[in-house]
Amino acid sequence: MEVGLRLAVPVFEGVDKETFLRDVYPRRRPAVLRGVSVGTCCDRWTVDYLAERGGSKDVKVHVSAEPQMDFLHKNFLYRTLPFDVFVRRAAEKKHADFFISEEEYYYLRSLGEDPRKEPADLQKQFPGLAEDFCIPQFFQPGQFFSCVFRISSCGLQLWTHYDVMDNLLVQVSGRKRVVLYSPQDAQYLYLSGDKSEVLDIDNPDLERFPDFVKARRYECVLDPGDLIFIPALWFHNTLALQFGVGVNVFWRHLPEESYDKRDPYGNKDLVAAARAMQATERALRALEDLPPDYRDFYARRMVLHIQSRAYSCPQEEAVQRDYSAQSL
Ligand SMILES: O=C(O)CCC(=O)C(=O)O
């Protein structure tokens, strides 16, 4: 199979706030960070400890018979389980108690107290465990948005998507592969909203998604204790190589009013972006009133106009810049 360009995510060792802000953050590109202190969680969070300290509060989890969870075509169920029961189930390969099949896969993305209004915060939902987790102080306290628990069965793969906030994902236990794509390659990802239609990124259906091979693939494997900085708008896809526990922290790097107030997940388009997308829809509806040859002509002119007014650098330049990254 024809494969696209594969690049390694750069690794930074012994990162403190100063080196993060000087060497990593301004590049606005993904980076693996090692040697960042995140508290005692990496030593303490065994399955038994999580079950005991996390308690039996109900959590809503994703359950699927297949390892690749597909949000767009919903191949999973939402089910509610006591947290301790969930953790033990997610850690086992075969289940005596199950919803779909004895080999089903589990995924928890923790939610706020009122999931439609409040962002997740480990401190509020799991105070007994939050004591063991120390949020890296790489941003101002006022920029904090959410702190999300992520627990996956071995083999679980999460669909490719972007978020609108900057993100530090801390891998506490288990190994996880992370694949990322640049926002500048969005045109090759067959998007439906914030998610890619291409579910199997390792064996994509190239008849349906012929341009997917043009997307530059950035890849890394996180070991326990590793962090990855995922800048806002970078697409990411995760694959749990082992049962794994992670925590991610989203923060706002733009003024608060830029973000949609009704967004507890950190993935709704910025207010101005949503307005621009709506205006595009209106423009497209206006084009429908034209005969096909005129519609085609004006659509092409609109694309050129948008490119010349709004692209920050031509696509070829963006590709060129990345050839300096290390190929896999
Ligand atoms: O680690 C995972 O399971 C997914 C992480 C993710 O999607 C995120 O941090 O935004």
PDBQT file of the ligand as one rigid body, heavy atoms in Angstrom, charges set to zero:
ROOT
HETATM    1  O1  LIG A 401      -5.654   9.449  25.464  1.00  0.00    +0.000 OA
HETATM    2  C1  LIG A 401      -6.756   9.308  24.984  1.00  0.00    +0.000 C 
HETATM    3  O2  LIG A 401      -7.405   8.319  25.179  1.00  0.00    +0.000 OA
HETATM    4  C2  LIG A 401      -7.367  10.378  24.142  1.00  0.00    +0.000 C 
HETATM    5  C3  LIG A 401      -6.782  11.710  24.429  1.00  0.00    +0.000 C 
HETATM    6  C4  LIG A 401      -7.495  12.831  23.781  1.00  0.00    +0.000 C 
HETATM    7  O3  LIG A 401      -8.280  12.675  22.876  1.00  0.00    +0.000 OA
HETATM    8  C5  LIG A 401      -7.222  14.165  24.260  1.00  0.00    +0.000 C 
HETATM    9  O4  LIG A 401      -6.403  14.328  25.177  1.00  0.00    +0.000 OA
HETATM   10  O5  LIG A 401      -7.828  15.117  23.704  1.00  0.00    +0.000 OA
ENDROOT
TORSDOF 0
